[in-house]
Amino acid sequence: MTALAILIAYAVLVPAVAGIDERMVDLSMAGTVPSAAHPFGTDQAGRDLFVRTAAGLRISLLIAGLCAVLSTILGVAVGALAGALGGWVDRIVMRVVDTVNAVPHLLLGIVIVALYRGSLVAIVASIALTHWAPVARLIRSEVLSLRQREFIDAAISGGASRRRVIRRHFLPAVVPQAVLAAVLLLPHAVWHESALSFLGLGLPPHRASLGTLLDEARESLLLGSWWTLVFPSLMLVLTTLAVAACGAAWRDRVLPRRLAEEMR
């Protein structure tokens, strides 16, 4: 949690307090090695990589957060509906989920962003629309387990409608699992956005993200500017590890509580 907080603070505060426009080109400083004045060095356009990496991390985290929230909301809605209604609705919904899972996520994402190249909305949609299926499966299995509980039978026997049971019992019960799914989706979304931008299908080059920085580093690396690849790659790996650690901490916090409730 602390590591993720430090990375978020770096991404938010550095561009705000540095007083440097991360898009400003200064060819006289092109390819400067890391130093006290430029801790991460500069790229081939003379832009400060310490500030530019922070701005790129901020954009990547923002996109990943939006994608994780949208994917989780869609997955929770579909999974809760399939598990609560059951029958032919459940069978049809799960076949749709199987179809989405059968298509390679990156390939489908490339098709979507290729139609609207450089669009932030297209990038978010390409990731969100390809990552909701695992969440739906998780929530459906949780709802099917809840359907066997005595308090659900009591609510139905008392005349509660399916809509009320879903709203008052199923959805609150699956919130911990939904939060865990959203947290675990974050690093995957960061990598997905980075892959799209690295392939030249994501954000335009002048808008920094971890993917666009890595794409620019390919040419710089041939000129000996190793730092243009090392520092954005390091931020990508550290962000993945920090978010994964937060997900593991949340899982360890939720599962003991869930097991205690099941033992009552």
MOFEN-V183193 format. One record per pair of residues at least 24 apart in sequence whose ideal C-beta (glycine too) atoms are under 6 Angstrom apart, sorted by the first residue. I is the first residue (numbers start at 0). J is the second residue. If there is no record, write none. Layout:
i j
I J
I J
//
This chain:
i j
0 245
2 241
3 241
3 245
6 238
6 241
9 53
10 53
10 56
10 57
13 50
13 53
14 50
14 53
14 54
17 50
19 47
19 50
21 50
21 51
21 54
21 207
22 205
30 224
33 226
39 230
40 226
42 227
43 219
48 230
51 207
52 230
52 231
52 234
54 207
55 207
55 208
55 209
55 212
56 234
58 208
59 189
59 192
59 208
59 209
62 192
63 185
63 188
63 189
65 123
66 123
66 126
66 127
66 188
67 181
67 184
67 185
67 188
69 127
70 127
70 130
70 131
70 184
71 134
71 177
71 180
71 181
73 131
74 131
74 134
74 135
75 138
75 177
77 135
78 135
78 138
78 139
79 138
79 142
79 165
79 169
81 139
82 139
82 142
82 143
83 142
83 165
83 169
96 132
96 135
99 132
100 132
104 129
112 195
112 200
117 203
122 201
126 188
126 191
130 184
134 180
137 176
137 180
138 173
141 173
141 176
142 169
145 169
145 172
175 253
179 249
179 250
182 245
182 246
182 249
183 246
185 242
186 239
186 242
186 243
189 238
209 235
//
